[in-house]
């Protein structure tokens, strides 16, 4: 799930406004975008790359694809995901939010054992100085620069703030993994922790979580097995219980998914938890 310059990327929905804007920036950054998909414009060239009717057609004609990224409306997301999975991509970055729950479940079932899904409702992946896939401002050198800190975030905006603070503190990132805000994610915080622990460029890890769900508690169990320092920030400290806040999965019922429960689990696993985003860089710098 750590994107590399050598990864061959296909953009689904490339000709739309957002698909065009972000494909141009991915290409300028060094991401190897080999083609795009829009069934109505197959055979054309858009922003310098060929357009196909399906990911399967792009992969067959261009010699294979590693990654697909979706700029696709919710009603068409399942069909787009099934196309990308059938094409043999090993990583599918699902930017789309508000996908019907039954479609998300079918998407994950189709990918099982074949393809890793990042998302839905992710901001994407960044490997500073190398490549990015999605809608994170990798090209902004105030936010991203090559370094040793791996960042895992459910939120794109909060993840951007944390990355900005890391750069301001003289630290850079080895990778940014936006796992997404959907209640049913293809990649969890624990999955991302394992990937960064195995990454030789990563010397420290930051978890940017939020209330709701149990991913941070599960990640705390993974953190016990990791020798690299881990620092976390959990958003939603002042949120009232029983209220849905922010992402679709950010709801607290009783003590399950609460700020206190998440912090307690992480600290018991040896993870330092920052009270504010501004404290994250200081804590990770002191831990290395």
ZAMARGU-4260 file (C-alpha; in steps of 0.2 Angstrom, whole numbers, plus 5000, padded with zeros to 4 digits):
<rodrens>
0) 5000/5000/5000 | 5015/5011/4999 | 5015/5018/4982 | 5031/5018/4972 | 5037/5028/4956
5) 5038/5011/4947 | 5019/5007/4950 | 5009/5008/4934 | 4993/5018/4938 | 4976/5019/4929
10) 4964/5033/4933 | 4946/5029/4932 | 4936/5044/4928 | 4951/5053/4921 | 4941/5066/4910
15) 4931/5073/4924 | 4935/5090/4932 | 4943/5082/4947 | 4951/5067/4937 | 4959/5079/4925
20) 4966/5091/4939 | 4973/5077/4950 | 4980/5067/4935 | 4990/5082/4929 | 4997/5084/4946
25) 5001/5066/4948 | 5010/5066/4932 | 5020/5081/4936 | 5025/5074/4952 | 5032/5058/4944
30) 5018/5046/4946 | 5018/5033/4932 | 5000/5036/4925 | 4999/5025/4910 | 4981/5028/4905
35) 4963/5033/4910 | 4946/5026/4909 | 4930/5034/4902 | 4919/5022/4891 | 4912/5037/4881
40) 4929/5044/4876 | 4939/5028/4873 | 4952/5030/4860 | 4956/5048/4864 | 4971/5055/4873
45) 4968/5066/4888 | 4981/5075/4898 | 4994/5066/4887 | 4988/5048/4891 | 4977/5036/4882
50) 4959/5034/4887 | 4951/5017/4887 | 4933/5010/4890 | 4939/4999/4904 | 4954/4996/4915
55) 4955/4978/4908 | 4957/4986/4891 | 4971/4998/4897 | 4980/4983/4906 | 4979/4972/4891
60) 4985/4985/4878 | 4998/4993/4889 | 5006/4978/4897 | 4998/4977/4914 | 4993/4989/4928
65) 4997/4989/4946 | 4986/5003/4954 | 4969/5010/4949 | 4962/5026/4957 | 4944/5030/4956
70) 4936/5047/4952 | 4919/5039/4951 | 4902/5044/4957 | 4894/5032/4970 | 4882/5024/4959
75) 4895/5018/4947 | 4909/5014/4960 | 4905/4995/4962 | 4906/4992/4943 | 4922/5002/4942
80) 4930/4992/4957 | 4925/4976/4949 | 4933/4981/4932 | 4949/4986/4941 | 4950/4970/4951
85) 4946/4959/4935 | 4960/4969/4926 | 4973/4962/4939 | 4978/4978/4949 | 4985/4974/4966
90) 4980/4991/4973 | 4963/5000/4971 | 4962/5017/4979 | 4944/5022/4981 | 4942/5040/4983
95) 4923/5040/4982 | 4912/5043/4997 | 4894/5039/5000 | 4895/5022/4991 | 4880/5012/4996
100) 4884/5000/5010 | 4879/4984/5000 | 4890/4990/4986 | 4905/4992/4998 | 4903/4974/5005
105) 4902/4967/4987 | 4917/4977/4982 | 4927/4970/4997 | 4921/4952/4993 | 4927/4954/4975
110) 4944/4960/4980 | 4947/4947/4993 | 4963/4938/4990 | 4966/4947/4974 | 4968/4966/4977
115) 4971/4978/4992 | 4958/4991/4993 | 4962/5008/5001 | 4946/5017/5006 | 4932/5020/5002
120) 4932/5039/5006 | 4951/5040/5006 | 4962/5055/5001 | 4975/5043/4994 | 4993/5039/4996
125) 5009/5049/4995 | 5027/5044/4995 | 5036/5060/4996 | 5049/5064/4982 | 5043/5048/4973
130) 5024/5047/4968 | 5007/5050/4974 | 4989/5043/4970 | 4974/5053/4975 | 4970/5070/4981
135) 4983/5074/4994 | 4994/5090/4990 | 5011/5080/4988 | 5018/5094/4977 | 5017/5106/4992
140) 5034/5106/5000 | 5028/5114/5015 | 5017/5099/5018 | 5027/5084/5011 | 5046/5081/5010
145) 5056/5065/5010 | 5060/5059/5028 | 5058/5044/5040 | 5040/5047/5047 | 5026/5036/5041
150) 5009/5044/5043 | 4992/5034/5044 | 4976/5045/5044 | 4958/5042/5042 | 4956/5060/5038
155) 4964/5069/5023 | 4963/5087/5030 | 4969/5082/5048 | 4982/5071/5040 | 4988/5086/5030
160) 4989/5097/5045 | 5000/5083/5054 | 5011/5082/5039 | 5013/5101/5039 | 5018/5101/5057
165) 5031/5087/5054 | 5039/5097/5040 | 5039/5113/5050 | 5048/5103/5064 | 5062/5098/5052
170) 5055/5081/5049 | 5049/5072/5033 | 5038/5058/5029 | 5043/5041/5022 | 5024/5038/5017
175) 5007/5044/5020 | 4993/5031/5020 | 4975/5038/5020 | 4965/5024/5025 | 4949/5033/5023
180) 4933/5037/5033 | 4921/5024/5027 | 4913/5012/5041 | 4919/4997/5030 | 4937/5000/5025
185) 4948/4989/5014 | 4964/4994/5024 | 4964/4997/5043 | 4975/5006/5054 | 4983/4990/5059
190) 4986/4985/5041 | 4995/5001/5038 | 5005/4999/5054 | 5012/4983/5048 | 5016/4990/5031
195) 5026/5004/5039 | 5034/4993/5051 | 5041/4982/5037 | 5046/4998/5027 | 5065/5001/5029
200) 5064/5019/5025 | 5052/5022/5040 | 5060/5026/5057 | 5044/5032/5066 | 5025/5031/5064
205) 5011/5043/5067 | 4993/5037/5069 | 4980/5050/5065 | 4964/5043/5072 | 4946/5049/5077
210) 4932/5043/5089 | 4921/5029/5083 | 4924/5011/5078 | 4937/5000/5085 | 4952/5002/5073
215) 4963/5012/5085 | 4960/4999/5099 | 4965/4985/5087 | 4980/4995/5081 | 4986/4996/5099
220) 4988/4977/5099 | 4998/4978/5083 | 5009/4992/5091 | 5014/4981/5104 | 5023/4970/5091
225) 5032/4985/5083 | 5050/4991/5088 | 5048/5008/5079 | 5042/5022/5090 | 5023/5026/5087
230) 5014/5042/5091 | 4995/5045/5090 | 4983/5059/5089 | 4964/5055/5091 | 4952/5068/5085
235) 4935/5070/5094 | 4941/5072/5112 | 4926/5084/5116 | 4913/5076/5106 | 4897/5071/5115
240) 4894/5052/5116 | 4880/5044/5105 | 4882/5057/5091 | 4889/5055/5073 | 4903/5066/5071
245) 4913/5069/5054 | 4916/5053/5045 | 4902/5040/5043 | 4911/5028/5055 | 4914/5041/5069
250) 4900/5037/5081 | 4902/5032/5099 | 4890/5021/5108 | 4893/5020/5127 | 4911/5017/5129
255) 4914/5008/5113 | 4924/5019/5101 | 4926/5033/5114 | 4941/5045/5115 | 4945/5039/5132
260) 4945/5020/5127 | 4956/5023/5112 | 4968/5033/5122 | 4969/5021/5136 | 4972/5006/5124
265) 4986/5015/5114 | 4995/5021/5129 | 4994/5004/5137 | 5003/4997/5121 | 5017/5010/5123
270) 5010/5023/5111 | 5012/5041/5115 | 4996/5050/5113 | 4997/5069/5109 | 4984/5081/5116
275) 4984/5092/5101 | 4990/5090/5083 | 5004/5103/5087 | 5012/5091/5099 | 5014/5076/5087
280) 5030/5082/5079 | 5038/5085/5096 | 5033/5068/5103 | 5039/5058/5088 | 5056/5068/5087
285) 5059/5064/5105 | 5055/5046/5103 | 5067/5042/5089
</rodrens>
